[in-house]
């Protein structure tokens, strides 16, 4: 998959992680903070930021680095191609973790969705776990048993419903971990998995 036809995500996973971090952080981030959060050496990160700067996808200032308008457009285009319409953070203490990456999608839930495989992809990426939810009659439900998320994660459920406008029958992904870097890495694993690719391809064609 190409990011706006320019960058190969498959060969630039670390660049994608940096851009996603800057996206959800919504502002300037220092190099030390970026390196620590994403588990990257400062030398490696310096090279990644240099590449992103060459593409004009980030801007640098005294306060650190942030996405440029062009970088924001590139990343949002990539996410939309994956069926993701909104991406933000939430607390995950109700799930026995610290932070959650929450993604609203336009992908419909069907019996073909491989929930366990998608969750396992997130774990392989470093996350503690993932919830694949479906929006039905105003509630976020955990398929296939259709349990209401608000029954056991009230704060998180309200956070999601208050920040999304999902379509009836569409899916919401919650990837949770002890650190933001691990949650983002798990989320990227889901997006780049063959199981997710099959879903997004069918939905976007």
C-alpha positions as CSV (number, residue, x, y, z in Angstrom):
1,X,0.0,0.0,0.0
2,X,1.3,3.4,-0.9
3,X,0.9,6.5,1.2
4,X,-0.5,8.9,-1.4
5,X,1.4,7.0,-4.1
6,X,4.8,8.2,-2.6
7,X,5.9,6.2,0.4
8,X,5.7,2.5,0.7
9,X,4.2,1.8,4.1
10,X,5.4,-1.8,4.0
11,X,9.0,-0.6,3.8
12,X,8.6,2.5,6.0
13,X,6.7,1.2,9.0
14,X,8.8,3.4,11.4
15,X,7.9,6.5,9.4
16,X,4.2,5.6,9.7
17,X,4.5,5.2,13.4
18,X,6.2,8.6,13.8
19,X,3.5,10.2,11.7
20,X,0.7,8.5,13.7
21,X,2.3,9.6,16.9
22,X,2.5,13.2,15.7
23,X,-1.1,13.0,14.5
24,X,-2.6,11.8,17.8
25,X,-0.3,14.0,19.9
26,X,-1.7,17.1,18.1
27,X,1.3,19.4,18.4
28,X,5.0,19.6,18.6
29,X,6.9,16.7,20.0
30,X,10.6,16.6,21.1
31,X,13.0,14.1,19.7
32,X,13.7,12.5,23.0
33,X,10.0,12.0,23.8
34,X,9.5,10.5,20.3
35,X,12.4,8.2,20.6
36,X,11.4,7.0,24.1
37,X,7.7,6.5,23.2
38,X,8.3,4.6,20.0
39,X,11.3,2.6,21.2
40,X,13.6,4.1,18.6
41,X,17.2,5.1,18.9
42,X,17.8,8.8,18.6
43,X,20.1,8.2,15.6
44,X,17.4,6.2,13.8
45,X,14.7,8.7,14.7
46,X,16.9,11.6,13.4
47,X,17.1,9.8,10.0
48,X,13.4,9.2,9.9
49,X,12.6,12.8,10.7
50,X,15.1,13.9,8.0
51,X,13.3,11.7,5.4
52,X,9.9,13.1,6.5
53,X,11.2,16.6,6.4
54,X,12.5,16.0,2.8
55,X,9.0,15.0,1.8
56,X,7.7,18.1,3.5
57,X,5.5,15.9,5.8
58,X,6.8,17.4,9.0
59,X,7.9,20.8,10.2
60,X,10.5,21.5,12.9
61,X,10.6,24.2,15.4
62,X,12.2,25.0,18.8
63,X,9.5,23.0,20.5
64,X,10.2,19.9,18.4
65,X,8.5,18.4,15.3
66,X,4.9,18.3,14.2
67,X,3.0,17.2,11.1
68,X,2.9,19.7,8.3
69,X,-0.4,20.4,6.4
70,X,0.9,18.2,3.6
71,X,1.8,15.5,6.1
72,X,-1.6,15.7,7.6
73,X,-3.2,15.4,4.2
74,X,-1.0,12.4,3.3
75,X,-1.7,10.5,6.5
76,X,-5.5,11.2,6.5
77,X,-5.6,10.0,2.9
78,X,-3.8,6.8,3.9
79,X,-6.2,6.2,6.8
80,X,-9.2,6.8,4.6
81,X,-7.9,4.3,2.1
82,X,-7.9,1.9,5.0
83,X,-11.5,2.8,5.9
84,X,-10.5,4.8,9.0
85,X,-12.5,8.1,9.4
86,X,-11.4,9.1,12.9
87,X,-8.4,8.3,15.1
88,X,-7.9,9.4,18.7
89,X,-6.7,8.3,22.2
90,X,-8.4,7.2,25.3
91,X,-7.7,5.9,28.8
92,X,-7.7,2.1,29.1
93,X,-7.6,1.5,32.8
94,X,-11.0,-0.3,32.6
95,X,-9.2,-2.8,30.3
96,X,-6.3,-3.3,32.7
97,X,-4.0,-1.1,30.6
98,X,-3.0,2.5,30.3
99,X,-3.7,3.9,26.8
100,X,-5.9,3.1,23.9
101,X,-5.8,4.0,20.3
102,X,-9.4,4.3,19.0
103,X,-10.3,4.1,15.3
104,X,-13.7,4.7,13.9
105,X,-14.1,3.0,10.5
106,X,-16.7,2.7,7.7
107,X,-16.0,-1.0,7.4
108,X,-19.1,-3.1,8.0
109,X,-19.0,-6.0,10.4
110,X,-19.8,-9.3,8.8
111,X,-19.3,-13.0,9.7
112,X,-16.2,-12.9,7.6
113,X,-14.4,-10.6,10.0
114,X,-11.6,-12.6,11.7
115,X,-11.8,-11.0,15.2
116,X,-9.2,-13.3,16.9
117,X,-6.7,-13.0,14.0
118,X,-7.0,-9.2,14.1
119,X,-6.6,-9.1,17.9
120,X,-3.5,-11.4,17.6
121,X,-2.0,-9.0,15.1
122,X,-2.3,-6.2,17.6
123,X,-0.6,-8.3,20.3
124,X,2.2,-9.3,17.9
125,X,2.8,-5.6,17.3
126,X,3.3,-5.0,21.0
127,X,-0.2,-4.1,22.3
128,X,-1.7,-5.8,25.3
129,X,-5.0,-6.5,23.3
130,X,-7.6,-5.1,21.0
131,X,-11.4,-4.9,20.9
132,X,-13.2,-5.1,17.5
133,X,-16.6,-3.6,18.1
134,X,-19.7,-3.1,15.9
135,X,-22.0,-0.2,16.2
136,X,-25.6,-1.3,16.4
137,X,-28.7,0.6,17.5
138,X,-26.7,3.3,19.2
139,X,-24.5,0.9,21.2
140,X,-21.0,-0.4,20.8
141,X,-21.2,-4.2,20.9
142,X,-18.6,-6.9,21.2
143,X,-19.3,-9.6,18.5
144,X,-20.3,-12.3,18.3
145,X,-22.0,-12.3,21.7
146,X,-23.2,-8.7,21.2
147,X,-22.3,-7.6,24.7
148,X,-22.6,-3.8,25.2
149,X,-19.1,-2.2,25.9
150,X,-20.8,0.2,28.3
151,X,-21.6,-2.7,30.7
152,X,-17.9,-3.2,31.7
153,X,-16.0,-0.1,30.4
154,X,-18.3,2.8,31.0
155,X,-15.7,5.6,30.7
156,X,-14.1,4.2,27.6
157,X,-17.5,3.6,26.0
158,X,-18.7,7.1,26.7
159,X,-15.4,8.5,25.3
160,X,-15.8,6.5,22.1
161,X,-19.5,7.4,21.6
162,X,-18.8,11.1,22.4
163,X,-16.0,11.4,19.8
164,X,-17.3,9.3,16.9
165,X,-20.3,9.2,14.6
166,X,-20.2,5.5,13.3
167,X,-22.5,4.2,10.7
168,X,-25.0,1.5,11.7
169,X,-23.2,-1.9,11.4
170,X,-19.7,-0.4,11.1
171,X,-16.7,-1.3,13.2
172,X,-14.7,0.5,15.8
173,X,-11.2,-0.7,16.8
174,X,-9.7,-0.2,20.2
175,X,-6.1,-1.2,20.6
176,X,-4.8,-0.9,24.2
177,X,-1.4,-1.2,25.8
178,X,0.9,0.1,28.6
179,X,2.5,2.7,26.4
180,X,1.4,4.8,23.4
181,X,4.2,3.4,21.3
182,X,3.0,-0.2,21.9
183,X,-0.7,0.7,21.2
184,X,0.3,2.5,17.9
185,X,2.5,-0.4,16.9
186,X,-0.3,-2.9,17.5
187,X,-2.7,-0.6,15.5
188,X,-0.3,-0.5,12.6
189,X,0.0,-4.3,12.7
190,X,-3.8,-4.5,12.3
191,X,-3.9,-2.0,9.4
192,X,-1.2,-3.8,7.5
193,X,-2.4,-7.4,8.1
194,X,-3.9,-9.4,5.3
195,X,-7.1,-10.0,7.3
196,X,-7.7,-6.2,7.5
197,X,-6.6,-5.7,3.9
198,X,-9.3,-8.1,2.8
199,X,-11.9,-6.1,4.7
200,X,-10.9,-2.6,3.6
201,X,-10.4,-3.7,0.0
202,X,-14.0,-5.1,-0.2
203,X,-15.4,-2.0,1.5
204,X,-13.6,0.6,-0.6
205,X,-14.2,-1.0,-4.0
